[in-house]
Amino acid sequence: MMTGMISGRRSLMKAAAGAAGVSLLSSKAFASQLLPASVTHVAPDHRAIVERARAELDRVSHQLWRRDKVGIVDYGRRSQEPRLFIVDMMAGKVKSYLVAHGRGSDPEHDGYLNSFSNVPGSLASSRGAYCTMQWYTGKYGSSMRLEGLDPDNNLALDRAIVVHEAWYSAPDMVAKWGKLGRSEGCFAVSPGMNKDMLYHLGGGRLLFADKIS
């Protein structure tokens, strides 16, 4: 019964995006052509991010609705550093944001993500590709649902892993404690940043998380 409900919910989400006029483009070649073959014009610190964005977009392109921008979370960086990157695939430009990881991934609260988990109740972050879904109003205000596309994160909808704002992801937490607080596995961004998330990542785009650096 639960599996049927989840499947139906996913179908409704995708149907809603289609009704909103989202273009369904499935060619991997299209994804590769968005970004120039050379990324030498990108800042050195961002080149690995841009290359990973292109590779992951190629890999899961057929499961997305929009391919113009990609979100990459580099959990190899400490939480005090901006590590959620939004890559403009047309221009190769990158914007960066603070984002918290799950407390189950950092039980010592040292600011580093030490392990991933896809297990319900683990309160941990999961690695892998996500397709961004619709927005809703929840505990932390406007939040964006995510569908996990890989075996390591395919329970994201069941676990209610979403993108939301949180006070513990604010820059002043870094100034005071040298790190962000921890979520329960969600991608928690700084207060006021969800409008950027909606504009750049909403509606069937790719959000990918892993240890990259």
N, C-alpha and C positions, 0 to 999 in steps of 0.2 A: 504493500500500500504506500509506504513512504517513498520507495523508488519511483513509483508512478507519479506521485505528487511532485517530486523534484524534477522529473523529466518534463512534466507538464509545465512547471514553472519556468524551466529553461526555454521551452518552446514559446511560451508567452512573451518572455523577455526578448527573444530574437524576432518574434513577429512584431512586437512594439517598435523595435529599432527599424525594421523594414518599413513599417507604416510611416515612420518619421522621415522616410526618404533616404535612408542610408544606402549607399551604393554597394552592391555585392560583387566584389572583384576577387577572383580566385587564383589568378596567375602568379606563380612564384617569380616569374620573369619580371612582372610589373613591380614587385617588391624590391627586387635587386636594382632595377633601373631608377628608383627614386633617388638613391644616394650615389653621387659620383664615385667611380671606382677608386679614385685617390682621395684620401682624407688628410692630406698634408696641410690643408688650410685650417684644420681643427687644432685647438690647443693640445699640446702633447699630453697633458693630464687626462684629456677626454677621448683620445684616439681609440683606446681599448673599449671604451663605452660605446662609441659610434660603431665600431666594427662588430661588437657583440649585438647591438641593436639590429644591424643589417642581417647578421647570421640567424638570429632568432626569428626575425620577421620572415625570412625565407622559409624557415623550418615550419612555422605554424600559420603561414599566410592564408591557407585555405579555411582556417577556422575563425578568421577575423572579418569585420565589416569595413573597417577603415585602416589605412596603412600609411597615412601621412605623417603621423607622429608615434613615437614609441617611448614608453617609460621603462627605465632600467634602474634597478635598485642593487647597488654594490654593497652587499653585507660583509665584504672583506674589510671595509672601513669602519672605524669606531663611530659610535652614535653621535659624537660631538661634531663630526664632519658632515657637510652636505653630501648625501649619498643616494638620493633619488634624483635621477637625471631624466629630463624629457628631451628627446632628440627629434629635431625637425628633420625628417628624412629627405625633404627637398633641398634644404640649404646646408644640412650638416651642422646646424647650430644646436647648442646644448644649454639648457637651463638646469640649475641644481637647487635642491631643497633638502631640509632636514627631514628625517623620518625615523621613527622608533621601531624597534624589533620586539618580539614577544618575550615575556619574562621566563617562559619555559626554555627559551634558547640562551638565556643569560642568567642562570640561577644565582650567580655570585654578584650580579649587577656591577660588572666591571666595565660596562660600555661596549663589550664585544659580543657579537653573535657567535656562540661556541658550537651550536648544533641546530639542525633543522628537524622538524617533525611534522607529519601529516595526521597524527593520531588525535582524535577528538578528546578534549580535556587536557591536552598537553600544554596549552597556552604558549605554544612555540610558533615561530615563523616557519613557513614552508618555502622551499626553492621551486623554481619552475616558471612556466609561462602561464599568464592569466589573461582572459578576455574580459575587458571592463563591461559591466552591465548597467542597469538603470540605477538612478539615484532614489533615495528615500530619506525620510526624516527619522532619526533614531536618537539614542542616548546622547550622542555627541553632535546632534544637529544633522545637517545634510551629510549623507554618507553614500558611497558607491559600492555596489555589490560586485563581486568578482567570481568568475568561473574558472577553476583550475583546469588546465589543458594537459597536464602531465601526471604520471603516476605518483609523483612526489607531492602533488598539491590538488589532486582531483576531488578532495573532500572540502574544498574551500567554501562552497555554498552551504554544505551541511554544518560546517564549523562556524559559519557566519564571519568568515574572514573578509574584511571590507577595507576601503580607504575612508578614513574619517579624520577630523581635526581632534586635537587633544592638548590640554594645557601643559602636559608633561613633555610635549615636543616643541615647546617654545624656545627661542634663542636664549632667553634669560635663564633657562635651566642649565645651559652650557656654561653661561657666565658664572652661575652660582655653584654648580656641582661638577663641571667639567664633562658632563655627559647628559643625555636625555633620560627621561623616565622610560618605563617599559609598558608595552601594550599586552593584550592577551592573544597575540598572534596577528593582529591587524596591522596595516600600514598606517600608522598614526602620524599625521603631518602637523605643522605648526598652525595655530589659530589664524584664520584669515586666508589660508592657502588652498582651501577646498574649491574656491572659484577657479583658481588656476588649474587644479586637477580636472575639474569638469570641462573647462574650455579645451585643455590640451589632450586629455586622455579619455574623456567620456565617450560612450556610444560605440562599443565594439572594437576598441583599439587594444594594443598589446601592452601589458605590464609584465616585465620579466624580473625575477629576483634570484640572486645567487651570490656566492663569494667570487668576485671577479678580480679585484686587485690583490 
